[in-house]
């Protein structure tokens, strides 16, 4: 039996979330009183008797799933930030997702990246203009090959990336 795919529901800052029933289309706004006691996936029963799984996402900003080739470079203390657009671009990572404040990417091959390391990440958007983007930031998460990078400046400072991230 195939596992049922959970509906992603984003929880707002006021702890409310809108859940939509796929069976009848009813949209219900729920208040999340005790966030810590919830399991990662919760089964919801609609007024129409349909039961479906929901995964609550507590992100402040929308995160767009991507599959872009990228280049990262570890920055060391006192080192000038290199201009990756002028360098020979060697793809050494795959950008898995992007938000206004960060990106998640998978390093290709072995790496020695640790939490709190400073990086510069460069990638070409798959938009019509094929826009090149470079962002510096601090590593917040390392899980095997997956790296979570928090940008020094939000993506809203770059129009092309901000437009790209619009849902």
Number of C-alpha atoms within 10 A of each C-alpha: 3 4 5 8 10 14 17 13 15 19 19 16 10 8 14 14 19 13 20 16 18 13 12 12 11 12 12 12 10 12 14 15 9 8 12 8 7 11 10 10 14 14 12 14 12 19 10 11 10 12 14 18 14 18 17 20 14 14 12 13 13 15 19 15 14 16 12 16 19 24 21 22 16 14 17 11 7 6 8 8 13 11 10 19 13 7 8 7 13 11 15 16 22 20 24 20 17 22 24 22 18 23 23 23 25 20 20 13 8 9 10 7 18 14 14 14 16 22 21 21 22 23 23 17 20 14 11 6 9 11 13 15 17 16 20 21 21 19 21 16 16 17 10 11 15 17 22 21 27 23 21 14 14 15 21 14 10 14 10 17 20 14 12 16 17 11 7
